[in-house]
């Protein structure tokens, strides 16, 4: 998964440009035709205003863009200039002359030119090797080597297997957290462990989403499997934070802070504790904490979030909610007798089920 990680580190700009080359697009079909013909090619897309001064020779055509047109024009030696929307071919058989003082790590003439043009302009530049079946994509100095569909599918499936293991571990942590919540013996360390699992799971899911985008029309099955594996995770992650944060910051802001952590920092419990609003003392990790009750109440069918918020506001935490009677809950705005009974019975069922699930542990 290193290629996708590199895209992420390089920012989303390159990734957004790579979507133009996904399988099923006209551009990708044209590139496949060029590879099959072994003619090679240099394609520049967009930012014509800044690319034009680098052009020497060639001729304007303003022809409609298509895969076959691209493949035929690539039989000439020079570069092909396309508009940003991939609607027209603007210029062909062009000799590009970027600033030679711009540094480049490439060795071949075509690839050196491509990297320099990408650094000097905002254009997307594609260099197709005629001998190595290699497609190198450059954008603002960043490089990505285009992988074939089989390689991407293999990596996406490997990532799905990793995601499946992460989902299993998250579900284990989540069930354990629910059980100790009802026993009123939750430690901050157990909360953070569940948060770590959720964050790692979603990071793998993001990598798979990038594979899906790069796969284009070939990524539909991967997308279905991904959606199934991450169902409900996003909401539960936010509810855990809402239950245990000790800061006035919103759950989304806290999640963004956690998302900024490196993989190494994510393993440091105290870093996450500080983001949640707790002290930096290691002893805080063994502190018994009480959830507000958002996550437990959300597991009760047909209980709207505004009603959940009213219950939490009235009782403060899950311990107090568990001690409330039907008549007590009936007095909460938006609850009523039917919902009150549903809450009491639902929490009792959830408690019994969760304790049975962890009994062998």
For each residue, the residues with C-beta under 8 A, 3 or more apart:
1: 4 5 155 158 159 207
2: 5 6
3: 6 7 144 145 147 155
4: 1 7 8 155 207 210 211 214
5: 1 2 8 9 207
6: 2 3 9 10 144
7: 3 4 10 14 15 18 144 210
8: 4 5 12 15 206 207 210
9: 5 6
10: 6 7 13 14 15 142
11: 14 15 142
12: 8 15 16
13: 10 16 17 139 140
14: 7 10 11 17 18 137 139 140 142 144
15: 7 8 10 11 12 18 19 210 213
16: 12 13 19
17: 13 14 20 124 137 139
18: 7 14 15 21 22 137 144 213 214
19: 15 16 22 213 214 216
20: 17 25 27 45 86 124
21: 18 25 27 28 31 126 135 137 146 214
22: 18 19 25 28 213 214 215 216 217
23: 28 149 215 216 217 218
24: 28 216 217 218
25: 20 21 22 28 29 216
26: 29 30 65 66 67 86
27: 20 21 30 31 67 70 86
28: 21 22 23 24 25 31 32 216
29: 25 26 32 33 67
30: 26 27 33 34 66 67 68 69 70 71
31: 21 27 28 34 35 70 126 128 135 146
32: 28 29 35 36
33: 29 30 36 37 67 68 70 71
34: 30 31 37 39 40 41 70 71 74 128
35: 31 32 38 128 133 135
36: 32 33
37: 33 34 71 74 75
38: 35 130 131
39: 34 71 74 75 130
40: 34 74 110 128 129 130 131
41: 34 74 80 126 127 128 130
42: 78 79 80 96 110 113 114 125 126 127 128
43: 70 74 79 80 82 125 126 128
44: 51 79 80 81 82 96 117 123 124 125 126
45: 20 82 83 84 86 123 124 125 126
46: 51 82 83 84 122 123 124
47: 50 51 84 121 122 123
48: 51 52 81 83 84 90 123
49: 52
50: 47 53 54 120 121 122 123
51: 44 46 47 48 54 55 81 96 117 121 123
52: 48 49 55
53: 50
54: 50 51 96 97 98 117 120 121
55: 51 52 58 79 81 91 94 95 96 97
56: 94 95 96 97
57: 78 93 94 95
58: 55 78 79 91 92 93 94 95
59: 91 92 93
60: 90 91
61: 89 90 91 92
62: 88 89 90
63: 69 88 89
64: 69 87 88 89
65: 26 69 70 82 83 86 87 88 89
66: 26 30 69 70
67: 26 27 29 30 33 70 71
68: 30 33 71 72
69: 30 63 64 65 66 72 73 89
70: 27 30 31 33 34 43 65 66 67 73 74 80 89
71: 30 33 34 37 39 67 68 74 75
72: 68 69 75
73: 69 70 76 80 89 92 93
74: 34 37 39 40 41 43 70 71 80 128
75: 37 39 71 72
76: 73 92 93
77: 93
78: 42 57 58 92 93 94 95 96
79: 42 43 44 55 58 92 93 94 95 96 113
80: 41 42 43 44 70 73 74 89 91 92 94
81: 44 48 51 55 89 90 91 92 94
82: 43 44 45 46 65 86 88 89 90
83: 45 46 48 65 86 87 88 90
84: 45 46 47 48
85:
86: 20 26 27 45 65 82 83
87: 64 65 83
88: 62 63 64 65 82 83
89: 61 62 63 64 65 69 70 73 80 81 82 92
90: 48 60 61 62 81 82 83
91: 55 58 59 60 61 80 81 94
92: 58 59 61 73 76 78 79 80 81 89
93: 57 58 59 73 76 77 78 79
94: 55 56 57 58 78 79 80 81 91
95: 55 56 57 58 78 79
96: 42 44 51 54 55 56 78 79 113 117
97: 54 55 56
98: 54 102 113 116 117 119 120
99: 102 116 120
100: 116
101:
102: 98 99 116 119 120
103:
104: 112 115 116
105: 115
106: 111 112 114 115
107: 111 112
108: 111 112 129
109: 112 113
110: 40 42 113 114 127 129
111: 106 107 108 114 115 127 129 136
112: 104 106 107 108 109 115 116
113: 42 79 96 98 109 110 116 117 127
114: 42 106 110 111 117 118 125 126 127 136 138
115: 104 105 106 111 112 118 119 125 138 141 143
116: 98 99 100 102 104 112 113 119 120
117: 44 51 54 96 98 113 114 120 121 123 125 138
118: 114 115 121 123 124 125 138 139 140 141 142
119: 98 102 115 116 140 141
120: 50 54 98 99 102 116 117
121: 47 50 51 54 117 118
122: 46 47 50 140
123: 44 45 46 47 48 50 51 117 118
124: 17 20 44 45 46 118 137 138 139
125: 42 43 44 45 114 115 117 118 137 138 139
126: 21 31 41 42 43 44 45 114 135 136 137 138
127: 41 42 110 111 113 114 135 136 138
128: 31 34 35 40 41 42 43 74 134 135 136
129: 40 108 110 111 132 133 134 135 136
130: 38 39 40 41
131: 38 40
132: 129
133: 35 129
134: 128 129 145
135: 21 31 35 126 127 128 129 145 146
136: 111 114 126 127 128 129 143 144 145 146
137: 14 17 18 21 124 125 126 143 144 145 146
138: 114 115 117 118 124 125 126 127 141 142 143
139: 13 14 17 118 124 125 142 144
140: 13 14 118 119 122
141: 115 118 119 138
142: 10 11 14 118 138 139
143: 115 136 137 138
144: 3 6 7 14 18 136 137 139
145: 3 134 135 136 137
146: 21 31 135 136 137
147: 3 151 152 155 214
148: 151 152
149: 23 152 153 215 218
150: 153 154
151: 147 148 154 155
152: 147 148 149 155 156 211 214 215 218
153: 149 150 156 157 215 218 222
154: 150 151 157 158
155: 1 3 4 147 151 152 158 159 211
156: 152 153 159 160 208 211 212 215 219 222
157: 153 154 160 161 222
158: 1 154 155 161 162
159: 1 155 156 162 163 204 207 208 211
160: 156 157 163 164 208 222 225 226 229
161: 157 158 164 165
162: 158 159 165 166 204
163: 159 160 166 167 201 204 205 208 226 229 230
164: 160 161 167 168 229
165: 161 162 168 169
166: 162 163 169 170 197 200 201 204
167: 163 164 170 171 201 229 230 233
168: 164 165 171 172
169: 165 166 172 173 197
170: 166 167 173 174 194 197 198 201 233
171: 167 168 174 175
172: 168 169 175 176
173: 169 170 176 177 190 193 194 197
174: 170 171 177 178 194 236
175: 171 172 178 179 354 357 358
176: 172 173 179 180 190 358 361
177: 173 174 180 181 186 190 191 194 240
178: 174 175 181 182 295 296 350 354
179: 175 176 182 183 354 355 357 358
180: 176 177 183 184 185 186 187 190
181: 177 178 184 186 291 296 318
182: 178 179 322 350 351 354 355
183: 179 180 355
184: 180 181 288 290 319
185: 180 288
186: 177 180 181 190 191 288 289 290 291
187: 180 190 191 285 286 287 288 289
188: 191 192 244 273 278 284 285 286 287 289
189: 192 193 269 285 286
190: 173 176 177 180 186 187 193 194
191: 177 186 187 188 194 195 240 244 289
192: 188 189 195 196 269 272 273 276 285
193: 173 189 190 196 197 269
194: 170 173 174 177 190 191 197 198 240
195: 191 192 198 199 237 240 241 258 272
196: 192 193 199 200 266 267 272
197: 166 169 170 173 193 194 200 201
198: 170 194 195 201 202 233 236 237 240
199: 195 196 202 203 237 258 259 261 266
200: 166 196 197 203 204 266
201: 163 166 167 170 197 198 204 205 230 233
202: 198 199 205 206 230 233 234 237
203: 199 200 206 207
204: 159 162 163 166 200 201 207 208
205: 163 201 202 208 209 226 229 230 233
206: 8 202 203 209 210
207: 1 4 5 8 159 203 204 210 211
208: 156 159 160 163 204 205 211 212 222 226
209: 205 206 212 213 226
210: 4 7 8 15 206 207 213 214
211: 4 152 155 156 159 207 208 214 215 219 222
212: 156 208 209 215 219 222 223 226
213: 15 18 19 22 209 210 216 219
214: 4 18 19 21 22 147 152 210 211 219
215: 22 23 149 152 153 156 211 212 218 219 222
216: 19 22 23 24 25 28 213 219
217: 22 23 24 220
218: 23 24 149 152 153 215
219: 156 211 212 213 214 215 216 222 223
220: 217 223 224
221: 224 225
222: 153 156 157 160 208 211 212 215 219 225 226
223: 212 219 220 226 227
224: 220 221 227 228
225: 160 221 222 228 229
226: 160 163 205 208 209 212 222 223 229 230
227: 223 224 230 231
228: 224 225 231
229: 160 163 164 167 205 225 226
230: 163 167 201 202 205 226 227 233 234
231: 227 228
232: 235 236
233: 167 170 198 201 202 205 230 236 237
234: 202 230 237 238
235: 232 238 239 298
236: 174 198 232 233 239 240 295
237: 195 198 199 202 233 234 240 241 255
238: 234 235 241 242 251 252 255
239: 235 236 242 243 294 295 298
240: 177 191 194 195 198 236 237 243 244 295
241: 195 237 238 244 245 251 254 255 276
242: 238 239 245 251 292 294 295
243: 239 240 291 292 293 294 295 318
244: 188 191 240 241 276 289 291 292
245: 241 242 249 251 254 276 277
246: 276 277 278
247: 254 276 277
248:
249: 245 253 254 277
250: 253 254
251: 238 241 242 245 254 255
252: 238 255 256
253: 249 250 256 257
254: 241 245 247 249 250 251 257 258 275 276
255: 237 238 241 251 252 258 259
256: 252 253 259 260
257: 253 254 260 261 275
258: 195 199 254 255 261 266 272 275
259: 199 255 256
260: 256 257
261: 199 257 258 265 266 271 272
262: 265 266
263: 266 267
264: 267 268
265: 261 262 268 271
266: 196 199 200 258 261 262 263 271 272
267: 196 263 264
268: 264 265 271 272
269: 189 192 193 272 273 285
270: 273 274 280 282 284 285
271: 261 265 266 268 274 275
272: 192 195 196 258 261 266 268 269 275 276
273: 188 192 269 270 276 278 279 280 284 285
274: 270 271 277 278 279 280
275: 254 257 258 271 272
276: 192 241 244 245 246 247 254 272 273
277: 245 246 247 249 274
278: 188 246 273 274 284 287
279: 273 274 284
280: 270 273 274 284
281: 284
282: 270 285
283: 286 287
284: 188 270 273 278 279 280 281 287
285: 187 188 189 192 269 270 273 282
286: 187 188 189 283
287: 187 188 278 283 284
288: 184 185 186 187
289: 186 187 188 191 244
290: 184 186 317 318 319
291: 181 186 243 244 294 295 296 317 318
292: 242 243 244 312 316 317 318
293: 243 296 297 308 311 312 315 317 318 321
294: 239 242 243 291 297 298 308 312
295: 178 236 239 240 242 243 291 298 299
296: 178 181 291 293 299 300 318 321 347 350
297: 293 294 300 303 308 311 312 321 343 347
298: 235 239 294 295 303 305 308
299: 295 296 346 350
300: 296 297 303 342 343 346 347 350
301: 342 346
302: 342
303: 297 298 300 307 308 339 342 343 346
304: 307 308 334
305: 298 308 309
306: 309 310 334
307: 303 304 310 311 332 334 335 339
308: 293 294 297 298 303 304 305 311 312
309: 305 306 312 313
310: 306 307 313 314 332 333 334 335
311: 293 297 307 308 314 315 321 329 332 335 343
312: 292 293 294 297 308 309 315 316 317 321
313: 309 310
314: 310 311 332
315: 293 311 312 320 321 324
316: 292 312 320
317: 290 291 292 293 312 320 321
318: 181 243 290 291 292 293 296 321 322
319: 184 290 322 323
320: 315 316 317 323 324
321: 293 296 297 311 312 315 317 318 324 343 347
322: 182 318 319 347 351
323: 319 320
324: 315 320 321 328 329 344
325: 328 329 344
326: 329 330 337 340 341 344
327: 330 331 340
328: 324 325 331 332 340
329: 311 324 325 326 332 335 339 340 343 344
330: 326 327 335 336 337 340
331: 327 328 335
332: 307 310 311 314 328 329 335 340
333: 310
334: 304 306 307 310 339
335: 307 310 311 329 330 331 332 339 340 343
336: 330 339 340
337: 326 330 340 341
338: 341 342
339: 303 307 329 334 335 336 342 343
340: 326 327 328 329 330 332 335 336 337 343 344
341: 326 337 338 344 345
342: 300 301 302 303 338 339 345 346
343: 297 300 303 311 321 329 335 339 340 346 347
344: 324 325 326 329 340 341 347 348
345: 341 342 348 349
346: 299 300 301 303 342 343 349 350
347: 296 297 300 321 322 343 344 350 351
348: 344 345 351 352
349: 345 346 352 353
350: 178 182 296 299 300 346 347 353 354
351: 182 322 347 348 354 355
352: 348 349 355 356
353: 349 350 356 357
354: 175 178 179 182 350 351 357 358
355: 179 182 183 351 352 358 359
356: 352 353 359
357: 175 179 353 354
358: 175 176 179 354 355 361
359: 355 356
360:
361: 176 358
